[in-house]
Amino acid sequence: MTQANDLTKPPERRSAGVIAGLRQPLPWPTDRPFRILSIDGGGIKGIFPASVLTAFERELCGGASAGRYFDLIAGTSTGGIIALGLGLGMPASRILELYMANGEAIFPPVTGPFRRLKRAWLSTRRLLRYSYEREPLEVALETVFGDRLLGESERRLCIPSFEGNYGEVQVFKTPHHPDFRLDWREKVVDVALATAAAPSFFKVFRNQGRVFADGGVWANNPIMIGLVDALSTTDVARRNIHILSISCGDLDVPFSGGQLGAGGLIHWREIIKSAMHLASQNATGQAGLLIGRDQVIRLEPSADGARLEMDDVLSAKTLLPSLGETVASQSLEKVRHLFETEADLSPAYHGPRGADPAYRV
Protein backbone atom coordinates (compact mmCIF):
# COMPACT_ATOMS: atom_id res chain seq x y z
CA MET A 1 0.00 0.00 0.00
CA THR A 2 0.97 3.65 -0.20
CA GLN A 3 2.50 3.90 3.26
CA ALA A 4 5.08 1.11 2.89
CA ASN A 5 8.03 3.47 3.37
CA ASP A 6 6.73 5.31 6.44
CA LEU A 7 9.86 4.51 8.51
CA THR A 8 12.16 6.43 6.20
CA LYS A 9 14.21 9.20 7.84
CA PRO A 10 12.26 12.50 7.65
CA PRO A 11 13.40 14.74 4.78
CA GLU A 12 14.72 18.24 5.26
CA ARG A 13 12.32 20.88 6.51
CA ARG A 14 10.39 22.08 3.45
CA SER A 15 10.54 25.73 4.45
CA ALA A 16 14.35 25.57 4.31
CA GLY A 17 14.13 25.98 0.54
CA VAL A 18 11.90 29.07 0.48
CA ILE A 19 13.28 31.78 -1.80
CA ALA A 20 14.33 35.02 -0.11
CA GLY A 21 12.93 37.51 -2.61
CA LEU A 22 9.94 37.81 -4.88
CA ARG A 23 9.19 34.98 -7.28
CA GLN A 24 9.76 35.94 -10.92
CA PRO A 25 6.26 36.21 -12.43
CA LEU A 26 5.49 34.58 -15.75
CA PRO A 27 3.84 36.71 -18.46
CA TRP A 28 0.06 36.76 -18.75
CA PRO A 29 -1.91 38.25 -21.68
CA THR A 30 -3.68 41.46 -20.67
CA ASP A 31 -6.83 40.48 -22.58
CA ARG A 32 -7.21 37.02 -21.02
CA PRO A 33 -9.02 36.38 -17.73
CA PHE A 34 -7.34 34.17 -15.13
CA ARG A 35 -10.00 31.81 -13.77
CA ILE A 36 -9.61 30.08 -10.40
CA LEU A 37 -11.76 27.27 -9.03
CA SER A 38 -11.58 26.82 -5.25
CA ILE A 39 -13.22 23.86 -3.47
CA ASP A 40 -13.58 23.58 0.31
CA GLY A 41 -13.06 20.54 2.49
CA GLY A 42 -15.89 18.70 4.21
CA GLY A 43 -15.57 14.90 4.10
CA ILE A 44 -18.49 13.11 2.47
CA LYS A 45 -20.10 16.53 1.97
CA GLY A 46 -17.81 16.77 -1.06
CA ILE A 47 -20.88 15.32 -2.78
CA PHE A 48 -22.21 18.88 -2.90
CA PRO A 49 -19.41 20.58 -4.91
CA ALA A 50 -19.08 17.46 -7.07
CA SER A 51 -22.83 17.64 -7.82
CA VAL A 52 -22.69 21.38 -8.59
CA LEU A 53 -19.79 20.89 -11.00
CA THR A 54 -21.46 17.86 -12.58
CA ALA A 55 -24.51 20.01 -13.34
CA PHE A 56 -22.31 22.73 -14.82
CA GLU A 57 -20.59 20.12 -16.99
CA ARG A 58 -23.95 19.02 -18.34
CA GLU A 59 -25.43 22.51 -18.83
CA LEU A 60 -22.36 24.60 -19.76
CA CYS A 61 -19.52 22.30 -20.80
CA GLY A 62 -21.18 19.86 -23.18
CA GLY A 63 -20.31 17.03 -20.83
CA ALA A 64 -16.59 17.87 -20.75
CA SER A 65 -14.65 18.23 -17.50
CA ALA A 66 -15.30 21.53 -15.71
CA GLY A 67 -11.57 21.65 -14.99
CA ARG A 68 -10.87 22.55 -18.62
CA TYR A 69 -12.29 26.02 -18.02
CA PHE A 70 -10.02 27.05 -15.15
CA ASP A 71 -6.40 28.17 -15.14
CA LEU A 72 -5.84 27.11 -11.54
CA ILE A 73 -7.72 24.81 -9.17
CA ALA A 74 -7.24 24.87 -5.40
CA GLY A 75 -8.83 22.19 -3.24
CA THR A 76 -8.62 21.11 0.39
CA SER A 77 -9.32 17.62 1.73
CA THR A 78 -12.40 16.32 -0.13
CA GLY A 79 -12.09 19.43 -2.30
CA GLY A 80 -8.51 18.42 -2.99
CA ILE A 81 -9.67 15.03 -4.26
CA ILE A 82 -12.08 16.76 -6.65
CA ALA A 83 -9.37 19.22 -7.72
CA LEU A 84 -6.92 16.42 -8.46
CA GLY A 85 -9.46 14.62 -10.61
CA LEU A 86 -10.30 17.77 -12.54
CA GLY A 87 -6.61 18.53 -13.02
CA LEU A 88 -6.12 15.15 -14.65
CA GLY A 89 -8.96 15.87 -17.07
CA MET A 90 -11.65 13.82 -15.35
CA PRO A 91 -15.21 15.12 -15.19
CA ALA A 92 -16.60 15.98 -11.77
CA SER A 93 -19.20 13.29 -12.37
CA ARG A 94 -16.43 10.69 -12.04
CA ILE A 95 -15.51 11.96 -8.57
CA LEU A 96 -19.18 12.18 -7.62
CA GLU A 97 -19.48 8.53 -8.63
CA LEU A 98 -16.54 7.72 -6.34
CA TYR A 99 -18.35 9.27 -3.36
CA MET A 100 -21.71 7.71 -4.13
CA ALA A 101 -20.25 4.24 -4.71
CA ASN A 102 -17.72 4.17 -1.86
CA GLY A 103 -19.20 6.45 0.79
CA GLU A 104 -20.42 3.69 3.08
CA ALA A 105 -17.10 1.87 2.85
CA ILE A 106 -15.13 5.04 3.72
CA PHE A 107 -17.48 6.19 6.49
CA PRO A 108 -19.35 3.06 7.67
CA PRO A 109 -22.75 4.32 8.86
CA VAL A 110 -24.28 3.44 12.21
CA THR A 111 -27.59 1.69 11.60
CA GLY A 112 -30.06 -0.58 13.35
CA PRO A 113 -31.34 -0.56 16.93
CA PHE A 114 -29.75 1.82 19.43
CA ARG A 115 -28.34 3.96 16.60
CA ARG A 116 -28.15 7.09 18.73
CA LEU A 117 -26.43 5.24 21.54
CA LYS A 118 -23.89 3.77 19.14
CA ARG A 119 -23.15 7.18 17.61
CA ALA A 120 -22.69 8.62 21.11
CA TRP A 121 -20.23 5.83 21.90
CA LEU A 122 -18.28 6.48 18.68
CA SER A 123 -18.13 10.21 19.45
CA THR A 124 -16.78 9.41 22.91
CA ARG A 125 -14.22 6.93 21.54
CA ARG A 126 -13.02 9.61 19.11
CA LEU A 127 -11.60 11.46 22.12
CA LEU A 128 -8.93 8.75 22.32
CA ARG A 129 -8.72 7.17 18.86
CA TYR A 130 -9.40 7.93 15.21
CA SER A 131 -12.76 6.70 13.95
CA TYR A 132 -12.17 5.17 10.51
CA GLU A 133 -9.56 3.08 8.75
CA ARG A 134 -7.99 4.72 5.73
CA GLU A 135 -7.77 1.63 3.50
CA PRO A 136 -11.25 1.93 1.88
CA LEU A 137 -10.52 5.53 0.88
CA GLU A 138 -7.09 4.58 -0.41
CA VAL A 139 -8.47 1.70 -2.47
CA ALA A 140 -11.15 3.95 -3.98
CA LEU A 141 -8.58 6.61 -4.87
CA GLU A 142 -6.24 4.06 -6.44
CA THR A 143 -9.11 2.80 -8.57
CA VAL A 144 -9.69 6.30 -9.93
CA PHE A 145 -6.17 7.76 -10.07
CA GLY A 146 -3.95 4.67 -10.41
CA ASP A 147 -0.23 5.48 -10.37
CA ARG A 148 -0.51 8.89 -12.01
CA LEU A 149 1.74 11.68 -10.78
CA LEU A 150 0.89 15.23 -9.78
CA GLY A 151 3.15 16.39 -12.61
CA GLU A 152 0.71 14.88 -15.13
CA SER A 153 -2.01 17.39 -14.25
CA GLU A 154 -3.17 19.53 -17.16
CA ARG A 155 -4.16 22.38 -14.81
CA ARG A 156 -2.31 24.35 -12.16
CA LEU A 157 -3.11 22.75 -8.81
CA CYS A 158 -2.64 23.93 -5.23
CA ILE A 159 -3.49 21.30 -2.59
CA PRO A 160 -2.89 22.24 1.08
CA SER A 161 -1.89 19.84 3.84
CA PHE A 162 -0.38 20.00 7.34
CA GLU A 163 3.14 18.52 7.61
CA GLY A 164 3.69 16.99 11.03
CA ASN A 165 7.43 16.36 11.38
CA TYR A 166 8.10 20.07 11.71
CA GLY A 167 4.57 21.37 12.27
CA GLU A 168 4.42 23.39 9.04
CA VAL A 169 1.86 24.24 6.42
CA GLN A 170 2.43 22.58 3.07
CA VAL A 171 0.90 23.22 -0.32
CA PHE A 172 1.43 20.58 -3.00
CA LYS A 173 1.81 22.35 -6.34
CA THR A 174 2.07 21.30 -9.95
CA PRO A 175 5.27 22.40 -11.75
CA HIS A 176 3.61 25.45 -13.34
CA HIS A 177 6.52 27.72 -12.36
CA PRO A 178 10.26 27.07 -12.67
CA ASP A 179 10.60 27.30 -8.87
CA PHE A 180 8.18 24.42 -8.26
CA ARG A 181 10.60 21.50 -8.54
CA LEU A 182 9.54 19.09 -5.79
CA ASP A 183 5.93 18.00 -5.92
CA TRP A 184 5.53 16.78 -9.49
CA ARG A 185 6.98 13.40 -8.42
CA GLU A 186 4.22 12.80 -5.87
CA LYS A 187 1.61 10.19 -6.65
CA VAL A 188 -1.81 11.76 -6.96
CA VAL A 189 -3.16 9.20 -4.48
CA ASP A 190 -0.57 10.26 -1.90
CA VAL A 191 -1.41 13.95 -2.31
CA ALA A 192 -5.10 13.12 -1.91
CA LEU A 193 -4.46 11.13 1.27
CA ALA A 194 -2.20 13.85 2.67
CA THR A 195 -4.77 16.60 2.24
CA ALA A 196 -7.68 14.42 3.46
CA ALA A 197 -6.24 12.95 6.68
CA ALA A 198 -8.86 14.61 8.88
CA PRO A 199 -7.75 14.57 12.55
CA SER A 200 -9.84 12.28 14.78
CA PHE A 201 -11.53 10.75 11.71
CA PHE A 202 -8.42 9.18 10.16
CA LYS A 203 -4.96 8.35 11.41
CA VAL A 204 -2.25 10.73 10.23
CA PHE A 205 -0.89 9.83 6.81
CA ARG A 206 2.72 8.62 6.71
CA ASN A 207 4.62 8.56 3.46
CA GLN A 208 8.36 8.14 2.90
CA GLY A 209 9.39 9.62 6.23
CA ARG A 210 6.85 12.43 6.18
CA VAL A 211 3.63 12.68 8.14
CA PHE A 212 0.54 14.68 7.18
CA ALA A 213 -2.82 15.77 8.54
CA ASP A 214 -5.78 17.32 6.74
CA GLY A 215 -5.19 20.66 5.01
CA GLY A 216 -8.49 21.83 6.49
CA VAL A 217 -6.66 22.37 9.79
CA TRP A 218 -5.46 25.69 8.39
CA ALA A 219 -7.09 26.23 4.98
CA ASN A 220 -10.43 24.47 4.72
CA ASN A 221 -11.41 27.21 2.28
CA PRO A 222 -8.36 27.43 -0.05
CA ILE A 223 -9.47 30.51 -1.99
CA MET A 224 -6.52 32.63 -0.83
CA ILE A 225 -4.04 29.85 -1.58
CA GLY A 226 -5.16 29.88 -5.20
CA LEU A 227 -5.26 33.67 -5.43
CA VAL A 228 -1.83 34.19 -3.85
CA ASP A 229 -0.33 31.58 -6.17
CA ALA A 230 -1.83 33.29 -9.23
CA LEU A 231 -0.56 36.72 -8.18
CA SER A 232 2.91 35.48 -7.23
CA THR A 233 3.58 33.26 -10.27
CA THR A 234 2.01 35.25 -13.12
CA ASP A 235 2.04 38.88 -14.18
CA VAL A 236 -1.75 39.09 -14.11
CA ALA A 237 -3.74 42.17 -13.13
CA ARG A 238 -5.89 41.68 -10.05
CA ARG A 239 -9.05 42.79 -11.83
CA ASN A 240 -8.38 40.17 -14.47
CA ILE A 241 -8.82 37.34 -11.97
CA HIS A 242 -12.20 35.62 -11.51
CA ILE A 243 -12.89 33.04 -8.80
CA LEU A 244 -15.56 30.38 -8.39
CA SER A 245 -15.47 29.16 -4.78
CA ILE A 246 -17.63 26.19 -3.73
CA SER A 247 -18.30 25.37 -0.10
CA CYS A 248 -19.32 22.05 1.44
CA GLY A 249 -21.43 23.92 4.00
CA ASP A 250 -20.42 26.74 6.30
CA LEU A 251 -22.74 27.82 9.14
CA ASP A 252 -22.48 30.84 11.41
CA VAL A 253 -21.33 29.78 14.88
CA PRO A 254 -22.45 32.42 17.41
CA PHE A 255 -21.40 32.24 21.06
CA SER A 256 -23.41 29.80 23.16
CA GLY A 257 -24.83 30.60 26.59
CA GLY A 258 -22.10 28.54 28.22
CA GLN A 259 -19.38 30.37 26.32
CA LEU A 260 -20.85 33.73 27.27
CA GLY A 261 -21.27 32.70 30.90
CA ALA A 262 -18.96 30.06 32.36
CA GLY A 263 -16.44 30.12 29.51
CA GLY A 264 -14.64 26.90 30.47
CA LEU A 265 -13.05 24.33 28.16
CA ILE A 266 -16.14 22.16 28.09
CA HIS A 267 -18.13 25.04 26.60
CA TRP A 268 -15.39 25.76 24.05
CA ARG A 269 -14.78 22.09 23.16
CA GLU A 270 -15.94 22.65 19.59
CA ILE A 271 -14.00 25.87 19.06
CA ILE A 272 -12.38 24.26 16.01
CA LYS A 273 -15.71 24.63 14.18
CA SER A 274 -15.78 28.34 14.96
CA ALA A 275 -12.13 28.69 13.96
CA MET A 276 -12.69 26.97 10.62
CA HIS A 277 -15.80 29.04 9.90
CA LEU A 278 -14.05 32.32 10.72
CA ALA A 279 -10.95 31.36 8.72
CA SER A 280 -13.15 30.58 5.73
CA GLN A 281 -15.08 33.83 6.11
CA ASN A 282 -11.84 35.77 6.39
CA ALA A 283 -10.27 34.09 3.34
CA THR A 284 -13.29 34.89 1.16
CA GLY A 285 -13.30 38.46 2.42
CA GLN A 286 -9.58 38.91 1.72
CA ALA A 287 -9.97 37.58 -1.80
CA GLY A 288 -12.80 40.03 -2.39
CA LEU A 289 -10.69 42.92 -1.14
CA LEU A 290 -7.82 41.99 -3.46
CA ILE A 291 -9.69 41.46 -6.73
CA GLY A 292 -13.13 42.93 -6.05
CA ARG A 293 -16.06 41.17 -4.40
CA ASP A 294 -17.88 41.28 -7.74
CA GLN A 295 -15.31 38.84 -9.15
CA VAL A 296 -15.71 36.22 -6.42
CA ILE A 297 -18.65 33.81 -6.71
CA ARG A 298 -19.25 31.74 -3.58
CA LEU A 299 -21.69 28.82 -3.83
CA GLU A 300 -22.95 27.05 -0.69
CA PRO A 301 -25.57 24.44 0.19
CA SER A 302 -28.64 25.38 2.22
CA ALA A 303 -28.51 25.29 6.00
CA ASP A 304 -29.86 21.71 6.00
CA GLY A 305 -26.89 20.56 3.94
CA ALA A 306 -24.40 22.65 5.87
CA ARG A 307 -25.48 21.14 9.19
CA LEU A 308 -24.55 17.60 8.14
CA GLU A 309 -21.54 16.05 9.81
CA MET A 310 -18.66 15.28 7.46
CA ASP A 311 -19.11 11.52 8.02
CA ASP A 312 -22.93 11.37 7.81
CA VAL A 313 -22.85 9.42 4.59
CA LEU A 314 -26.47 8.32 4.44
CA SER A 315 -27.87 11.85 4.87
CA ALA A 316 -25.27 13.29 2.51
CA LYS A 317 -26.11 10.84 -0.28
CA THR A 318 -29.81 11.52 0.18
CA LEU A 319 -29.76 15.31 0.44
CA LEU A 320 -26.67 16.77 -1.23
CA PRO A 321 -27.05 15.67 -4.89
CA SER A 322 -30.38 17.46 -5.17
CA LEU A 323 -29.04 20.50 -3.31
CA GLY A 324 -26.14 20.63 -5.72
CA GLU A 325 -28.47 20.48 -8.70
CA THR A 326 -30.62 23.26 -7.24
CA VAL A 327 -27.72 25.59 -6.47
CA ALA A 328 -26.20 24.94 -9.91
CA SER A 329 -29.51 25.69 -11.64
CA GLN A 330 -29.90 28.93 -9.70
CA SER A 331 -26.33 29.97 -10.52
CA LEU A 332 -26.11 29.20 -14.25
CA GLU A 333 -26.35 32.79 -15.45
CA LYS A 334 -24.02 34.02 -12.74
CA VAL A 335 -21.25 31.57 -13.70
CA ARG A 336 -21.85 31.30 -17.44
CA HIS A 337 -19.02 33.71 -18.31
CA LEU A 338 -16.53 31.38 -16.60
CA PHE A 339 -17.38 28.56 -19.01
CA GLU A 340 -17.44 30.43 -22.33
CA THR A 341 -13.99 29.29 -23.50
CA GLU A 342 -11.61 26.56 -22.38
CA ALA A 343 -8.45 27.63 -20.58
CA ASP A 344 -5.03 26.89 -22.01
CA LEU A 345 -3.21 23.88 -20.62
CA SER A 346 -1.06 24.64 -17.60
CA PRO A 347 2.64 25.21 -18.27
CA ALA A 348 4.99 22.53 -16.95
CA TYR A 349 8.65 23.21 -16.20
CA HIS A 350 9.50 19.86 -14.62
CA GLY A 351 8.22 16.32 -14.72
CA PRO A 352 6.65 14.24 -17.52
CA ARG A 353 4.99 17.21 -19.26
CA GLY A 354 7.94 19.49 -18.56
CA ALA A 355 10.13 17.54 -20.98
CA ASP A 356 8.17 19.11 -23.84
CA PRO A 357 9.14 22.79 -24.41
CA ALA A 358 5.61 23.42 -25.73
CA TYR A 359 4.38 23.45 -22.13
CA ARG A 360 6.64 26.30 -21.06
CA VAL A 361 5.67 29.97 -21.10
Buried (B, 14 or more C-beta within 10 A) or exposed (E): EBBEEBEEEEBEEBEEEEEEEEBEBBEBEEEEBBBBBBBBBBBBBBBBBBBBBBBBBBBBBEEBBBBBBBBBBBBBBBBBBBBBBBBBBBBBBBBBBBBBEBBBBBBBBBEEEEEEEEBEEBEEEBEEEBBBEBEBBBBBBBEBBEEBBBBBBBBBBBBBBBBBBBEEBBBBBBBBBBBBBBBBBBBBBBBBBBBBBBBBBBBBBBBBEBBBBBBBBBBBBBBBBBBBBBBEBBEBEEEBBBBBBBBBBBEEBEEEEEBEEEEEEEBBEEEEEBBBBEBBEEBBBBBBEBBEEEBBBBBBBEEEBBEBBBBBBBBBBEBBBEBBBBBBEEBEEEBEEBBEEEBEBBBBBBBBBBEEEEBEB
